[in-house]
Amino acid sequence: MDSHMLTWMMMMMMMMVVVCSQNSAPEGVLNCCEGDVLFLLDSSGSVTSYEHARMLSFLSELLLPFSLGRDQVRVGLLQVGTKPRLEFGFNRHSTQSGLQGALTNIRPLRGDTNTVDALKMAKEWVLRPGTSDGAREGLPRVLVWLTDGVKPGDVIGPMAELREEGVAVLVVSTGHSNYKVLREVVTPPVENHLHFVDIDDMGIITKDLRDAIIEIIKAERLHVRDVSTDSASLHWRPVLSGLSGHYEIRFGETSTGGGGGGGGSGTSPSTGGSQYQRLIQSAQLNSIRLTDLKPDTTYSVSLIPESNEITFNTLSTTFTTKPVVESPAVVTVSESGETSVRVSWGPLQPDTVTSYYIEYSALPRGNLQTVTVGRTQNSTLLRNLLPGTIYLVTVTARHASGKQKSMSVKVCTQEVTPALDDLQLTTVGSASVQVDWRGSAAGLRGYWLTWEGQQSSAASQRSSLYLPPDSLSTRLTHLPPYARVCVSPIYRTARGDGLCCTAQFHSDALGYGFQS
């Protein structure tokens, strides 16, 4: 019991020493990288508690300088035992304090060295992009295997599958056996990715292993954003943060001649020998706005981090500025009705356009009508149009330079929907009739029904009835012979044209209705 307590006390002391040395960590790697690194830690029965503690202390020191998080480095740890266990996945720790605390709380699993099942778990759950706690798509993935080299198992096949999927495999062995197996599973170059070291001397390989990891997950991506007709923003990872130096930015039009010359004064190899501009940016900044560019032009740009402390690769990319778009570039139609339609256009360019001139006429030979609107207006409602008619609409932008640009579009007004249709009368008995019709309630206030006998003009025989707009039938009783029934739609301001039918009653109580 005392020996176990002594072992854990030693491990805690080593971890505290590592954490306290954070201020002296190499700052140059803090913002250098973006990738997912999974550590496969042997904690089977062949690894003593002391050796397990030393390995964790080594990991603590190894990882301390890295910036962690979504856009930085993510770390996972999978322990090997009879039943392998994922101690934490890539999404667990985004701060060094959280990661260092987790490393101090890890306990060995013991049991058999079941590396094969651990690799299966790593492949299916951790290193596969798209899983809940898995690796990120399109970013480097690294597997670092810490082992004592005792009975590694049949790992050659599983390791080969990981390498085929793009995972870089690195190995640290504290034993000196199974060199052939370990040499075969690592990703070349072997001299950088395979380390044999005594458990008490692991610190001597910390920098070499960290540099090997950095070389794999180094974030060498140059982003171009907010591209316009004459400018673009350049963004990069601040690899010089904490270091002395500066960034040199070179950009110029991409040569269409295909030649690739050397880099004499004023020319750049990355731009195919064309003339380039040169800018200097502080080591503490990670973006710059490129201005005074030509529209619809492809540019090549290179970023050169300059430092006397660390050598960085030159980053390059290309982008194309947007073409100049003169208004109107698009004309659209909306709010189409029976007698009106809204026409819109864009883009608005109030700095260069003085007014917009809209012409429209019914096809094929309607009268031409026009309307003029101001430079800040991007739509207008055309009124008093004919229902069910095709119009040709032309929008012309009058530019301050005197130039005019036009764009035309065909629009269709909606056909008039009859408010009332198909009036039918069905006699019921000797003096009653069922009145049915089809209609549209849109815009209606109701229906007005009138009926009167045609054999007399007496006003006393004329009757009327109001029905709400959702009514499409009613029954009239006590009608005079040869009664004429009319139904008219009621609008907000007037009564519309109606339909009429005559009901003829016979002595045998059979009748019929017809439209007159």
C-alpha positions in Angstrom: 0.0 0.0 0.0 2.8 2.4 0.9 4.6 1.7 -2.4 1.5 2.5 -4.4 1.0 5.7 -2.5 4.7 6.7 -3.0 4.3 6.0 -6.8 1.3 8.3 -7.1 2.9 11.0 -5.0 5.9 10.9 -7.4 3.6 11.2 -10.4 1.8 14.2 -8.9 5.1 15.9 -8.2 6.3 15.3 -11.7 3.0 16.7 -13.2 3.3 19.8 -10.9 6.8 20.4 -12.1 5.6 20.3 -15.7 2.6 22.6 -15.1 4.8 25.1 -13.3 7.2 25.2 -16.2 4.4 26.5 -18.5 5.9 29.9 -18.7 9.1 28.6 -20.2 7.3 26.5 -22.8 8.3 27.2 -26.4 5.8 29.8 -27.4 6.5 29.4 -31.1 4.2 26.4 -31.4 1.2 27.9 -29.6 -0.6 28.9 -32.8 1.2 26.8 -35.3 -1.1 23.8 -35.7 -4.6 22.5 -36.5 -5.3 18.8 -36.3 -6.4 15.9 -34.1 -3.9 13.8 -32.1 -4.9 10.5 -30.4 -2.5 9.0 -27.9 -2.7 5.2 -27.5 -1.3 4.6 -24.0 -0.2 1.1 -22.9 -1.5 0.6 -19.3 -1.6 -3.2 -19.3 -0.2 -5.4 -16.6 3.3 -5.3 -18.1 3.6 -1.6 -17.4 4.3 -0.7 -13.8 2.6 2.1 -11.9 5.9 4.0 -12.0 6.2 3.6 -15.7 2.6 4.6 -16.3 3.1 7.7 -14.2 6.3 8.6 -16.2 4.4 8.2 -19.5 1.7 10.6 -18.3 4.3 13.1 -17.2 5.9 12.9 -20.6 2.6 13.5 -22.3 1.9 16.5 -20.1 5.2 18.1 -21.0 4.8 17.2 -24.7 1.4 18.8 -25.0 1.8 21.8 -22.8 2.8 24.3 -25.5 -0.1 23.6 -27.9 -3.1 25.8 -28.1 -6.2 23.6 -27.8 -9.7 24.0 -29.2 -12.0 23.9 -32.3 -9.6 25.7 -34.6 -6.4 24.5 -33.0 -5.1 21.2 -31.8 -7.5 18.6 -30.3 -6.2 15.7 -28.1 -7.7 12.3 -27.2 -6.3 9.5 -25.0 -7.1 5.8 -25.3 -5.7 3.4 -22.8 -4.8 -0.2 -23.7 -5.7 -3.0 -21.3 -7.9 -6.1 -21.4 -10.8 -3.9 -22.2 -9.4 -0.7 -23.8 -11.0 2.6 -22.6 -11.3 6.0 -24.1 -10.3 8.3 -21.3 -11.3 11.4 -23.2 -12.1 12.2 -26.8 -11.2 15.2 -29.1 -14.1 17.4 -27.9 -13.4 17.0 -24.2 -10.6 19.5 -23.5 -10.2 22.9 -25.1 -7.9 24.4 -22.4 -4.5 23.4 -21.1 -5.7 23.5 -17.5 -8.5 21.0 -18.3 -6.1 18.7 -20.2 -3.4 18.8 -17.6 -5.9 18.1 -14.9 -7.3 15.1 -16.8 -3.8 13.6 -17.2 -3.2 13.7 -13.5 -6.4 11.7 -12.8 -5.8 8.8 -15.2 -5.4 5.4 -13.6 -3.9 2.3 -15.3 -6.2 -0.4 -16.6 -3.9 -3.5 -16.1 -4.7 -6.9 -17.6 -3.7 -8.0 -21.1 -2.1 -5.8 -23.8 -5.2 -5.8 -26.1 -3.8 -3.3 -28.6 -5.8 -4.8 -31.5 -9.2 -4.0 -29.9 -7.9 -0.5 -29.0 -6.9 0.1 -32.6 -10.3 -1.0 -33.7 -11.9 1.4 -31.3 -9.6 4.2 -32.5 -10.5 3.6 -36.1 -14.2 3.3 -35.7 -15.0 5.8 -33.0 -12.2 8.3 -32.6 -10.1 8.8 -35.8 -13.1 8.5 -38.2 -14.5 11.9 -39.3 -18.2 12.4 -38.8 -18.6 10.6 -35.5 -19.9 12.5 -32.4 -16.4 12.7 -30.8 -14.4 11.9 -33.9 -11.8 13.6 -36.0 -12.5 16.7 -38.1 -13.0 16.4 -41.9 -10.1 17.5 -44.0 -7.6 18.0 -41.1 -4.5 16.0 -40.2 -5.0 13.0 -37.9 -2.1 11.6 -35.8 -1.9 8.4 -33.7 0.9 8.4 -31.1 1.4 4.9 -29.6 3.2 4.8 -26.2 4.2 1.2 -25.4 6.7 -0.9 -23.4 7.1 -3.0 -26.5 6.0 -6.2 -24.7 3.6 -8.4 -26.7 2.2 -5.7 -29.0 -0.1 -8.2 -30.7 -1.0 -8.5 -34.3 -1.0 -4.8 -35.0 0.6 -4.6 -38.4 -2.7 -5.0 -40.3 -4.8 -2.5 -38.3 -2.0 0.0 -38.3 -1.7 -0.3 -42.1 -5.5 0.3 -42.4 -5.1 3.5 -40.4 -2.2 4.7 -42.5 -4.2 4.0 -45.7 -7.0 6.3 -44.4 -4.5 9.1 -43.9 -3.7 8.7 -40.3 0.0 9.4 -39.4 1.3 6.8 -37.0 4.1 7.6 -34.5 5.5 5.2 -31.9 7.4 5.7 -28.6 8.7 2.5 -27.0 10.2 2.3 -23.5 11.4 -1.2 -24.2 13.9 -2.6 -26.7 12.0 -5.5 -28.2 9.8 -6.0 -31.3 11.8 -3.4 -33.3 10.8 -5.0 -36.6 7.1 -4.8 -35.8 7.2 -1.2 -34.5 9.3 -0.1 -37.5 6.8 -1.5 -39.9 3.8 0.2 -38.4 5.1 3.8 -38.3 4.6 6.3 -41.0 7.8 7.2 -42.8 10.3 8.7 -42.2 11.1 6.1 -39.5 13.9 8.0 -38.0 11.5 10.8 -37.0 8.5 8.8 -36.1 9.9 5.8 -34.1 11.6 6.4 -30.8 13.2 3.9 -28.4 13.9 5.4 -25.0 14.4 4.3 -21.4 11.5 5.2 -19.1 13.6 7.6 -17.0 15.0 9.4 -20.1 11.8 10.2 -22.0 12.4 13.9 -21.6 15.2 13.7 -24.1 12.8 13.0 -27.0 10.2 15.5 -26.0 11.3 18.1 -28.5 11.9 15.7 -31.3 8.5 14.0 -31.0 6.8 17.4 -30.6 8.5 18.7 -33.8 7.5 15.5 -35.6 3.8 16.1 -34.6 4.0 19.8 -35.6 5.4 18.9 -39.0 2.3 16.8 -39.6 -0.4 19.1 -38.2 1.2 22.4 -39.1 -1.5 24.8 -40.2 -0.3 25.9 -43.5 -3.5 27.4 -44.9 -4.0 30.8 -46.3 -7.6 32.1 -46.5 -8.9 34.8 -48.8 -12.3 36.3 -47.7 -14.6 39.2 -48.5 -13.5 39.4 -52.1 -15.0 42.4 -54.0 -14.3 44.0 -57.4 -11.2 45.8 -56.1 -10.2 44.3 -52.7 -9.8 41.1 -50.7 -8.9 40.1 -47.1 -6.1 37.7 -46.4 -6.1 35.7 -43.2 -3.6 33.2 -41.8 -2.8 31.5 -38.5 -0.5 33.7 -36.4 2.5 31.4 -36.4 4.8 34.2 -35.4 2.9 35.0 -32.2 5.4 35.2 -29.4 8.3 35.3 -31.8 10.3 38.1 -33.3 9.9 38.7 -37.0 7.3 39.8 -39.5 5.1 38.6 -42.4 6.0 39.4 -46.0 3.0 39.4 -48.4 3.6 39.3 -52.1 0.7 39.5 -54.6 0.2 40.1 -58.2 -1.8 39.2 -61.3 -1.5 35.6 -62.4 0.4 35.3 -65.6 -1.6 33.8 -68.5 1.5 32.9 -70.4 2.3 29.9 -68.3 5.9 30.7 -67.8 7.4 30.2 -64.4 10.5 32.3 -64.0 12.9 32.9 -61.1 12.3 35.4 -58.5 14.2 38.5 -59.5 13.4 42.0 -58.1 9.8 42.8 -58.7 8.8 39.4 -59.9 7.6 36.4 -57.9 7.8 32.7 -58.8 4.3 32.1 -57.4 2.8 34.6 -59.8 4.4 33.1 -62.9 7.0 35.9 -63.3 4.5 38.8 -63.3 5.0 42.0 -61.4 4.0 41.8 -57.7 3.4 44.1 -54.8 5.2 43.6 -51.5 3.7 44.4 -48.1 5.0 43.9 -44.6 2.8 43.0 -41.6 3.6 42.8 -37.9 4.2 39.4 -36.3 1.3 40.1 -33.9 -1.3 40.4 -36.7 -2.9 37.6 -38.8 -4.8 39.5 -41.6 -4.4 42.2 -44.1 -6.7 43.9 -46.6 -5.5 44.0 -50.2 -6.8 47.0 -52.1 -6.7 48.7 -55.5 -7.1 45.4 -57.3 -8.5 45.1 -60.8 -12.0 43.7 -61.3 -12.5 40.1 -62.7 -8.8 39.4 -62.3 -7.0 36.3 -60.9 -4.3 37.1 -58.3 -1.6 34.9 -56.8 -0.6 35.7 -53.2 2.2 34.4 -51.0 2.8 34.8 -47.3 6.3 34.5 -46.0 6.7 34.3 -42.2 10.2 35.7 -41.4 11.8 34.9 -38.1 15.4 34.3 -36.9 14.1 31.7 -34.4 12.1 29.2 -36.5 11.9 28.6 -40.2 8.4 28.5 -41.7 7.2 27.4 -45.1 5.9 30.0 -47.6 2.1 29.8 -48.0 0.5 30.5 -51.3 -3.0 30.7 -52.8 -4.9 32.3 -55.7 -8.2 34.2 -55.9 -10.2 36.1 -58.5 -11.8 39.5 -57.9 -15.5 39.9 -58.7 -16.4 41.5 -62.0 -18.0 44.9 -62.1 -21.8 44.5 -62.3 -23.7 47.5 -63.6 -27.3 47.9 -62.6 -29.7 46.5 -63.5 -28.2 43.1 -63.4 -31.4 41.3 -62.4 -35.1 42.2 -62.8 -37.7 40.2 -60.9 -41.5 40.2 -60.7 -43.7 39.8 -57.6 -47.2 40.7 -56.3 -48.8 39.8 -59.6 -52.5 40.6 -59.6 -55.3 41.1 -62.1 -54.5 44.8 -62.8 -51.1 45.3 -61.1 -47.6 43.8 -60.8 -44.5 44.8 -58.9 -41.2 45.0 -60.7 -37.9 45.0 -58.8 -34.3 45.3 -60.0 -30.7 45.3 -58.6 -28.2 45.9 -57.5 -28.8 49.5 -56.3 -25.9 51.7 -57.2 -26.8 55.2 -56.0 -23.3 56.4 -56.4 -23.2 55.9 -60.1 -26.9 55.8 -61.2 -29.0 59.0 -61.4 -32.5 57.5 -62.0 -34.3 54.4 -63.3 -36.7 54.6 -66.3 -39.3 51.9 -66.6 -41.2 51.2 -69.9 -44.1 48.7 -70.2 -46.7 47.8 -72.8 -49.1 44.9 -73.5 -48.0 42.4 -76.1 -48.1 42.3 -79.0 -49.0 46.0 -79.8 -50.2 47.7 -76.7 -49.7 51.4 -75.9 -46.3 52.2 -74.3 -46.4 53.6 -70.8 -43.5 54.9 -68.8 -42.5 55.7 -65.2 -39.3 57.2 -63.7 -38.1 56.6 -60.2 -35.1 57.8 -58.1 -31.7 56.2 -57.8 -32.4 54.8 -54.3 -35.5 53.0 -55.4 -35.3 49.3 -56.5 -38.9 48.5 -57.3 -42.2 50.0 -58.4 -45.8 48.9 -58.7 -47.3 49.0 -62.2 -51.0 49.7 -62.0 -54.1 49.9 -64.2 -53.0 46.9 -66.3 -55.3 44.6 -68.2 -56.2 41.2 -66.6 -54.8 38.1 -68.2 -52.3 40.0 -70.3 -48.6 39.6 -71.1 -46.6 42.8 -70.7 -43.0 43.5 -71.8 -41.3 45.6 -69.1 -37.9 47.3 -69.6 -35.9 48.8 -66.7 -33.2 51.2 -67.8 -30.5 52.6 -65.4 -29.3 56.1 -66.3 -25.8 56.3 -65.1 -24.0 59.5 -64.2 -21.5 58.9 -66.9 -24.2 59.2 -69.5 -24.2 55.4 -70.1 -27.5 53.6 -70.0 -28.1 49.9 -69.3 -31.4 48.1 -69.9 -32.9 44.8 -69.0 -36.3 43.5 -70.1 -38.6 40.9 -68.6 -42.1 39.6 -69.6 -44.8 39.7 -66.9 -48.3 38.3 -66.9 -51.2 39.7 -65.0 -53.7 37.2 -63.5 -56.9 36.4 -65.2 -60.1 37.7 -63.7 -61.7 35.0 -61.5 -65.5 35.1 -61.9 -67.2 36.0 -58.6 -70.3 34.1 -59.7 -70.7 31.2 -62.0 -73.1 28.4 -63.0 -76.4 29.5 -61.4 -78.9 26.6 -61.2 -82.5 26.4 -60.0 -84.2 23.2 -58.9 -87.9 23.3 -58.2 -89.1 21.7 -55.0 -92.8 21.2 -54.8 -95.3 23.7 -56.4 -93.9 27.0 -55.1 -90.3 26.5 -53.8 -86.9 26.4 -55.6 -83.4 25.4 -54.5 -80.9 28.0 -55.7 -77.2 26.9 -56.2 -74.2 28.7 -57.7 -70.4 28.6 -57.8 -68.5 31.6 -56.7 -65.3 33.0 -55.3 -65.4 34.7 -51.9 -62.1 36.6 -52.5 -62.8 40.3 -52.2 -66.6 39.9 -51.9 -68.9 41.3 -49.2 -71.7 38.9 -50.0 -74.4 38.1 -52.5 -77.7 39.9 -53.3 -80.7 37.7 -54.4 -83.8 39.1 -56.0 -86.9 37.3 -57.4 -90.2 38.4 -59.0 -93.0 37.0 -61.1 -92.8 37.9 -64.8 -96.6 38.0 -65.4 -97.0 41.1 -63.3 -95.0 44.2 -62.7 -96.4 44.9 -59.3 -93.7 45.9 -56.9 -95.3 43.8 -54.2 -94.2 40.7 -56.0 -90.4 41.7 -56.1 -88.4 40.5 -53.1 -84.6 40.5 -52.2 -82.3 38.8 -49.8 -78.6 39.3 -48.7 -76.4 36.3 -48.1 -72.8 36.3 -46.7 -69.8 35.7 -49.1 -69.4 32.1 -48.0 -72.9 31.2 -49.0 -73.3 29.2 -52.3 -77.0 28.1 -52.0 -80.4 28.9 -50.5 -84.0 27.8 -50.8 -86.8 30.2 -51.8 -90.4 29.5 -51.0 -93.8 30.8 -52.0 -92.6 32.0 -55.3 -95.0 33.3 -58.0 -95.4 31.3 -61.2 -92.6 31.9 -63.7 -90.5 33.5 -61.0 -87.2 35.1 -62.2 -84.3 34.6 -59.7 -81.1 36.7 -59.9 -77.9 36.5 -57.9 -75.4 39.4 -57.9 -72.0 39.7 -56.2 -71.5 42.6 -53.8 -68.1 44.3 -53.7 -66.9 47.0 -51.3 -68.0 49.9 -53.5 -70.7 48.4 -55.8 -72.8 45.5 -56.8 -71.4 43.4 -59.7 -73.1 41.9 -62.7 -75.3 38.9 -61.7 -76.8 35.8 -63.2 -80.5 35.2 -63.6 -82.7 32.1 -64.2 -86.5 31.6 -64.5 -88.3 28.9 -62.5 -91.4 27.6 -64.2 -93.9 25.7 -62.1 -96.4 23.2 -63.6 -99.5 21.8 -62.1 -97.9 18.4 -61.6 -95.3 20.0 -59.3 -92.5 19.2 -61.8 -90.2 22.1 -62.8 -87.0 23.1 -64.3 -84.6 26.0 -64.2 -82.7 27.6 -67.1 -80.4 30.5 -67.6 -81.9 33.3 -69.6 
